Amino acid sequence: MIRAQLTPIQQRRLANFRSNRRGFWSLWLFLLLFGLSLGAELIANDRPLVVSYQGNWYFPVVQTVPEETFGGFLPTEADYRDEFIADEIRANGWMVWPPIRFSYDTINYDLNVPSPAPPSAVNWLGTDDQGRDVMARVIYGFRISVLFGLTLTLASCVVGIIVGAVQGYYGGKVDLLGQRFIEVWSGLPMLYLLIILSSIVQPNFWWLLGIMLLFSWMGLVDVVRAEFLRARNFEYVKAARALGLDNRRIMFRHILPNAMVATLTFLPFILTGAITGLTSLDFLGFGLPSGSPSLGELIAQGKANLHAPWLGISAFVSLALMLTLLVFVGESVRDAFDPRKN
């Protein structure tokens, strides 16, 4: 049914994408990993998923239950890893834990060796130098990296497409001044600006997103500008002007769909650039706040603890797998929109 609703060109592009088996299966594998990371709280958490106590049901993973509910003395949230609370619950009910009983910031105080501890049955990928579970930090770090990359890619596309469309459609002085501004703006050292601003304000997810957006939008301007410069004198554009359509409708209803063909092929590579940018900043210490689940911070720990190779290996495998899948998907998208492939 869905295939029947597609145009012949769209069916050809879909067939080209599927014909690249490496990219096709990479997309499904990436979506599977990303979907699992979205439910990270259900996979790695220091709170049970479900608790049955004295006939009552509780869901600590989504609600805060005070300790006094389970026979404790404090009105604060219960610590389910505490032996007293755990014994009390087991004596009057049961509880279901996620596969990994640690969140990204949970410290394992029951280690038999100094941190960082090697992989074990409790900590599947070992712990970092603060006793936090590496597997949990990888899962949460994967999620925040992809979400950051997707958000930055979407925002960069909106800004880059608008700027490129205006430059290419109007041309003349608008295009000339726009190109000179981009040349000056692209010469600014983004890393130095981040270092300076990090000493003034505490960086967070949205702050980093805004700063990186100031520079990441320029990657699409040239592609969109070239498409608009080429298409603004086509017959269908002249006909639209003759019919009295305003410039905004001509730009975004008639020319933009054709320009998006070249733009879409760049999206996976912009996404990989956003992820590596965040990872680099976290590695240098100018990224997310301290304690946040970050693959870049895990790489920095691996560099500082060469005697604990599981730190660097875990971060490297996670990043390599993520970026490799995205690159394969990008190659398939490029092949799908290539008019030379039938």
Secondary structure, DSSP 8 states (H G I E B T S, - for coil): -HHHHS-HHHHHHHHHHHH-HHHHHHHHHHHHHHHHHHTHHHHB-SS-SEEEETTEEE-TTTS--BGGGGT-S-SSB--TTSHHHHHHHHHHEEEE--SB---TT-B-TT-SS-SS----SSSTT-B-TTSBBHHHHHHHHHHHHHHHHHHHHHHHHHHHHHHHHHHHHH-HHHHHHHHHHHHHHHTS-HHHHHHHHHTTS---HHHHHHHHHHHHGGGTHHHHHHHHHHHTTSHHHHHHHHTT--HHHIIIIIIHHHHHHHHHTTHHHHHHHHHHHHHHHHHHT-SS-TTS--HHHHHHHHHH-TT-HHHHHHHHHHHHHHHHHHHHHHHHHHHHT-TT--
